[in-house]
Amino acid sequence: MDAMESDQPSGSNLSNGPSLQAVDGVVQVGVHIIRVPNDVAVGQVKGGHVTKDGQAQVAKHVGKPKQRDVIVYAGLPWHMAENELQPHPEVHARFPDSILKLHRAKPHGPESAVWWSEHEFTITTIADEDVHDASDAHPPHTSFVDAVPYPFGEKPRTHREAAMDGTRIFVARSSVPVAAGRYKICFMMEGEQIDPNMHCF
């Protein structure tokens, strides 16, 4: 991986993201959280899918995101695959690369996550995927300061950081996972709760 790689898409008013330079041998895996303005969503989501016109409108705001990037649109998480927004969670079965994958050790790791966005966000909980899905849980909006940092040894906290293009963005950097498993990362962004998936190996 290039020491100055950024996972940023190029689109309207988007940053090129933080530096993802490896630190002490740990590869940093970026996930851009892209929020599309609410007025773009009006009447564009039908039957759990985005209309053709909605897809064209969203494309103006998201550029060319990676499949693992999370697009917050109409209060829901989406992933871009085959040049279209794909609904969550079905997208993960059809497009496995839409799931953030972190490896704890060689040959692929160790890896850590770098979630980032032009919009402020706060990680509220990181929970076991099966438990989250079975209860259709929406964790309470409590401060992450007192939450268990599962599966990380440290709590990923959001802070302001200079992007590679000099703009100010919001970034949450994790440590290397200490446990394997499938997880939901719940975060709040402008009053909306989004819960993308993560697999640790």
SULSULDA-V866925 format. One record per pair of residues at least 6 apart in sequence whose ideal C-beta (glycine too) atoms are under 8 Angstrom apart, sorted by sequence separation. I is the first residue (numbers start at 1). J is the second residue. D is the distance in whole Angstrom. If there is no record, write none. Layout:
((I:J:D) (I:J:D))
This chain:
((8:14:6) (10:16:8) (22:28:7) (44:50:6) (45:51:7) (65:71:7) (71:77:7) (72:78:8) (79:85:7) (80:86:7) (92:98:6) (103:109:3) (104:110:6) (115:121:7) (131:137:7) (149:155:4) (162:168:6) (163:169:5) (187:193:7) (188:194:8) (8:15:6) (21:28:7) (44:51:5) (70:77:5) (71:78:4) (78:85:4) (79:86:5) (91:98:5) (92:99:5) (102:109:7) (103:110:7) (104:111:8) (149:156:8) (161:168:7) (162:169:8) (186:193:6) (187:194:6) (8:16:5) (20:28:4) (43:51:8) (50:58:7) (70:78:8) (71:79:7) (78:86:6) (86:94:7) (103:111:5) (115:123:7) (147:155:7) (160:168:5) (161:169:6) (186:194:7) (187:195:8) (8:17:4) (20:29:8) (44:53:7) (45:54:7) (62:71:6) (70:79:7) (71:80:6) (78:87:7) (79:88:7) (86:95:6) (102:111:5) (160:169:7) (161:170:8) (186:195:5) (6:16:5) (7:17:6) (20:30:5) (44:54:3) (69:79:7) (78:88:6) (81:91:6) (102:112:7) (127:137:7) (145:155:7) (160:170:6) (161:171:4) (185:195:7) (6:17:4) (43:54:8) (68:79:7) (69:80:7) (76:87:8) (77:88:5) (102:113:6) (144:155:6) (159:170:7) (160:171:8) (184:195:5) (185:196:6) (6:18:7) (18:30:7) (67:79:6) (73:85:7) (76:88:7) (79:91:5) (86:98:7) (127:139:7) (158:170:5) (159:171:6) (184:196:7) (185:197:8) (6:19:7) (7:20:7) (17:30:6) (41:54:7) (44:57:7) (58:71:7) (67:80:7) (78:91:7) (81:94:7) (100:113:6) (144:157:7) (158:171:7) (159:172:8) (184:197:6) (185:198:6) (6:20:6) (40:54:8) (44:58:8) (67:81:5) (71:85:6) (81:95:4) (125:139:4) (158:172:5) (183:197:7) (184:198:8) (4:19:6) (5:20:5) (17:32:6) (58:73:6) (65:80:5) (124:139:6) (157:172:6) (182:197:7) (183:198:5) (3:19:8) (4:20:8) (64:80:8) (79:95:7) (156:172:4) (182:198:8) (183:199:8) (4:21:7) (40:57:5) (81:98:6) (124:141:6) (156:173:6) (182:199:5) (183:200:7) (3:21:5) (14:32:8) (40:58:6) (62:80:7) (124:142:7) (156:174:4) (181:199:8) (182:200:8) (1:20:7) (3:22:7) (79:98:4) (125:144:7) (156:175:8) (181:200:6) (14:34:7) (124:144:6) (154:174:8) (180:200:5) (1:22:7) (40:61:7) (123:144:5) (126:147:8) (154:175:4) (179:200:7) (180:201:6) (7:29:8) (8:30:8) (36:58:6) (122:144:7) (125:147:6) (128:150:8) (152:174:5) (153:175:5) (7:30:4) (9:32:7) (11:34:8) (50:73:7) (124:147:7) (126:149:7) (127:150:8) (152:175:5) (153:176:8) (177:200:4) (6:30:7) (7:31:7) (8:32:6) (37:61:7) (59:83:8) (126:150:6) (152:176:8) (5:30:8) (7:32:6) (9:34:7) (36:61:5) (126:151:7) (152:177:6) (153:178:5) (1:27:6) (36:62:7) (126:152:7) (151:177:5) (152:178:7) (34:61:7) (58:85:6) (151:178:6) (34:62:5) (45:73:8) (50:78:8) (67:95:6) (151:179:4) (45:74:5) (55:84:6) (68:97:6) (150:179:7) (151:180:8) (44:74:7) (55:85:6) (67:97:4) (68:98:6) (151:181:6) (34:65:6) (45:76:8) (54:85:8) (66:97:8) (67:98:4) (68:99:7) (41:73:6) (68:100:5) (151:183:6) (32:65:6) (40:73:7) (41:74:4) (68:101:8) (123:156:6) (150:183:8) (32:66:7) (41:75:8) (50:84:7) (123:157:8) (34:69:6) (36:71:6) (50:85:5) (123:158:7) (33:69:7) (34:70:7) (36:72:7) (38:74:8) (122:158:6) (31:68:6) (32:69:4) (33:70:5) (34:71:5) (35:72:4) (36:73:4) (121:158:6) (31:69:6) (32:70:8) (34:72:7) (49:87:6) (120:158:7) (29:68:8) (31:70:6) (33:72:7) (48:87:5) (115:156:7) (113:156:7) (116:161:8) (116:163:8) (139:186:5) (141:188:7) (12:60:6) (13:61:8) (14:62:8) (138:186:8) (11:60:7) (12:61:5) (14:63:6) (118:167:8) (121:170:6) (123:172:6) (151:200:6) (11:61:6) (120:170:5) (11:62:5) (12:63:8) (118:169:6) (119:170:7) (121:172:7) (133:184:8) (11:63:3) (117:169:7) (118:170:7) (129:181:8) (130:182:7) (132:184:4) (141:193:8) (9:62:6) (10:63:4) (11:64:8) (116:169:6) (117:170:5) (128:181:6) (129:182:4) (9:63:3) (10:64:6) (116:170:7) (128:182:7) (129:183:6) (9:64:5) (116:171:5) (128:183:6) (129:184:5) (138:193:6) (9:65:4) (115:171:7) (116:172:7) (127:183:7) (128:184:8) (9:66:7) (114:171:6) (115:172:5) (126:183:5) (127:184:5) (114:172:8) (115:173:8) (126:184:7) (7:66:6) (113:172:8) (114:173:5) (115:174:8) (125:184:8) (126:185:5) (127:186:7) (9:69:7) (113:173:7) (114:174:8) (125:185:8) (126:186:7) (7:68:8) (112:173:7) (113:174:4) (125:186:5) (7:69:7) (112:174:5) (123:185:6) (124:186:5) (112:175:6) (123:186:7) (124:187:6) (132:195:7) (112:176:5) (123:187:5) (124:188:6) (111:176:7) (122:187:6) (110:176:4) (121:187:5) (122:188:5) (109:176:7) (121:188:7) (122:189:8) (121:189:4) (129:197:6) (31:100:6) (120:189:7) (124:193:7) (115:185:8) (119:189:6) (120:190:7) (29:100:7) (119:190:6) (29:101:8) (102:174:8) (104:176:6) (115:187:8) (117:189:7) (126:198:8) (29:102:6) (104:177:5) (102:176:8) (104:178:7) (102:177:5) (104:180:7) (27:109:7) (29:111:5) (31:113:6) (33:115:6) (35:117:7) (26:109:8) (27:110:7) (28:111:7) (29:112:7) (31:114:7) (33:116:7) (34:117:7) (35:118:7) (26:110:5) (27:111:5) (28:112:6) (29:113:6) (30:114:5) (31:115:5) (32:116:6) (33:117:4) (34:118:8) (35:119:5) (25:110:7) (26:111:7) (27:112:8) (28:113:8) (29:114:7) (30:115:8) (31:116:7) (32:117:7) (100:185:8) (113:198:7) (26:112:5) (28:114:5) (30:116:7) (33:119:7) (33:121:6) (109:201:8) (108:201:7) (20:114:6) (18:114:6) (100:196:7) (102:198:7) (104:200:7) (100:197:7) (101:198:8) (102:199:7) (103:200:8) (104:201:7) (18:116:5) (99:197:5) (100:198:4) (101:199:5) (102:200:5) (103:201:5) (17:116:6) (99:198:7) (100:199:7) (101:200:8) (102:201:7) (99:199:6) (101:201:7) (15:116:8) (15:118:6) (14:118:7) (13:118:7) (92:197:6) (88:196:8) (89:197:7) (72:189:6) (75:192:5) (77:194:5) (76:194:8) (77:195:7) (77:196:6) (72:192:6) (72:194:6) (70:194:7) (70:196:5) (18:161:6) (18:163:6) (19:164:6) (28:173:7) (17:163:6) (18:164:7) (16:163:6) (17:164:6) (15:163:4) (16:164:5) (16:165:5) (15:165:6) (26:176:6) (18:169:7) (15:167:5) (17:169:7) (18:171:5) (15:169:5) (33:187:8) (35:189:6) (35:190:7) (33:189:7) (6:163:8) (6:164:6) (4:164:7) (33:194:8) (31:196:8))
